[in-house]
Amino acid sequence: MALVAVEGVYRDGRIELSETPEGVDESQVLVVFIGNGAALESDADQYGAIARNKAVALALEDMRKGVDLGGPPYPKREDLYDRFDRKPASDGGH
């Protein structure tokens, strides 16, 4: 899944995008409010917020995929016990 960022404005309960994203017909969205009309962040802060949001989205995507830890076949308990000599020492406990 590619992450597409498009600027927009929230007004009267609606979000108006400044442009139509290419190649997107239908998609889930994540809306992050970066300020109000009177107190917008500087461009550097906005780009930093976009980068953070992208990093979070990618991390969540990786978490949803899961981590491949190698998987089965796992040894059975008996197989693990057979790897060790479980007989008591015959030298008088030394």
C-alpha positions as a Markdown table, in Angstrom:
| # | Residue | x | y | z |
|---|---|---|---|---|
| 1 | Met | 0.0 | 0.0 | 0.0 |
| 2 | Ala | 1.4 | 3.3 | -1.0 |
| 3 | Leu | 1.0 | 6.3 | 1.2 |
| 4 | Val | -0.4 | 9.4 | -0.6 |
| 5 | Ala | -0.5 | 12.8 | 1.1 |
| 6 | Val | -2.9 | 15.5 | -0.1 |
| 7 | Glu | -3.4 | 18.8 | 1.5 |
| 8 | Gly | -6.9 | 20.0 | 2.4 |
| 9 | Val | -9.1 | 22.1 | 4.6 |
| 10 | Tyr | -11.7 | 21.1 | 7.1 |
| 11 | Arg | -14.7 | 23.4 | 7.0 |
| 12 | Asp | -18.3 | 23.0 | 8.2 |
| 13 | Gly | -17.9 | 19.2 | 8.8 |
| 14 | Arg | -16.4 | 18.5 | 5.4 |
| 15 | Ile | -12.9 | 18.0 | 4.2 |
| 16 | Glu | -12.0 | 19.8 | 0.9 |
| 17 | Leu | -8.9 | 18.5 | -0.8 |
| 18 | Ser | -6.7 | 21.0 | -2.6 |
| 19 | Glu | -6.1 | 18.4 | -5.4 |
| 20 | Thr | -7.4 | 15.1 | -6.6 |
| 21 | Pro | -4.9 | 12.3 | -5.8 |
| 22 | Glu | -3.9 | 10.3 | -8.8 |
| 23 | Gly | -4.8 | 6.6 | -9.1 |
| 24 | Val | -7.0 | 6.7 | -6.0 |
| 25 | Asp | -10.6 | 5.8 | -6.6 |
| 26 | Glu | -11.5 | 4.5 | -3.1 |
| 27 | Ser | -9.3 | 4.2 | 0.0 |
| 28 | Gln | -9.2 | 4.4 | 3.7 |
| 29 | Val | -7.9 | 7.7 | 5.0 |
| 30 | Leu | -6.3 | 9.0 | 8.2 |
| 31 | Val | -7.1 | 12.7 | 8.9 |
| 32 | Val | -4.6 | 14.6 | 11.0 |
| 33 | Phe | -5.5 | 18.1 | 12.1 |
| 34 | Ile | -2.3 | 20.2 | 12.0 |
| 35 | Gly | -3.7 | 23.5 | 13.3 |
| 36 | Asn | -6.6 | 25.9 | 13.0 |
| 37 | Gly | -7.0 | 28.8 | 10.6 |
| 38 | Ala | -5.5 | 31.3 | 13.1 |
| 39 | Ala | -2.4 | 29.3 | 14.1 |
| 40 | Leu | -0.9 | 27.1 | 11.4 |
| 41 | Glu | 2.4 | 25.5 | 12.0 |
| 42 | Ser | 5.5 | 26.5 | 9.9 |
| 43 | Asp | 6.3 | 24.6 | 6.7 |
| 44 | Ala | 9.1 | 22.7 | 8.5 |
| 45 | Asp | 6.7 | 21.6 | 11.3 |
| 46 | Gln | 4.1 | 20.5 | 8.7 |
| 47 | Tyr | 6.6 | 18.4 | 6.7 |
| 48 | Gly | 7.9 | 17.0 | 10.0 |
| 49 | Ala | 4.3 | 16.0 | 10.9 |
| 50 | Ile | 3.8 | 14.5 | 7.5 |
| 51 | Ala | 7.0 | 12.5 | 7.9 |
| 52 | Arg | 6.0 | 11.3 | 11.3 |
| 53 | Asn | 2.5 | 10.3 | 10.1 |
| 54 | Lys | 4.0 | 8.4 | 7.2 |
| 55 | Ala | 6.5 | 6.6 | 9.5 |
| 56 | Val | 3.6 | 5.7 | 11.9 |
| 57 | Ala | 1.5 | 4.4 | 9.0 |
| 58 | Leu | 4.4 | 2.3 | 7.7 |
| 59 | Ala | 5.1 | 0.9 | 11.2 |
| 60 | Leu | 1.4 | 0.0 | 11.6 |
| 61 | Glu | 1.4 | -1.7 | 8.2 |
| 62 | Asp | 4.5 | -3.7 | 9.2 |
| 63 | Met | 2.8 | -4.6 | 12.5 |
| 64 | Arg | -0.3 | -5.8 | 10.8 |
| 65 | Lys | 1.8 | -8.0 | 8.5 |
| 66 | Gly | 3.5 | -9.6 | 11.5 |
| 67 | Val | 7.1 | -10.8 | 11.9 |
| 68 | Asp | 8.2 | -14.1 | 10.4 |
| 69 | Leu | 10.1 | -15.8 | 13.2 |
| 70 | Gly | 10.9 | -18.9 | 11.2 |
| 71 | Gly | 7.8 | -20.9 | 12.2 |
| 72 | Pro | 7.4 | -24.7 | 12.6 |
| 73 | Pro | 8.6 | -27.4 | 12.9 |
| 74 | Tyr | 9.3 | -26.7 | 16.6 |
| 75 | Pro | 11.0 | -29.5 | 18.6 |
| 76 | Lys | 8.7 | -31.4 | 21.0 |
| 77 | Arg | 9.5 | -31.4 | 24.7 |
| 78 | Glu | 10.7 | -35.0 | 24.5 |
| 79 | Asp | 13.1 | -34.2 | 21.7 |
| 80 | Leu | 14.6 | -31.4 | 23.8 |
| 81 | Tyr | 15.0 | -33.7 | 26.8 |
| 82 | Asp | 16.8 | -36.3 | 24.6 |
| 83 | Arg | 19.5 | -33.8 | 23.8 |
| 84 | Phe | 20.7 | -33.9 | 27.4 |
| 85 | Asp | 22.0 | -36.8 | 29.5 |
| 86 | Arg | 19.4 | -37.0 | 32.4 |
| 87 | Lys | 21.1 | -39.9 | 34.2 |
| 88 | Pro | 22.4 | -39.2 | 37.7 |
| 89 | Ala | 26.2 | -39.0 | 38.1 |
| 90 | Ser | 27.7 | -42.2 | 39.3 |
| 91 | Asp | 30.8 | -40.6 | 41.0 |
| 92 | Gly | 29.2 | -40.2 | 44.4 |
| 93 | Gly | 27.6 | -36.8 | 43.7 |
| 94 | His | 30.8 | -35.0 | 42.6 |
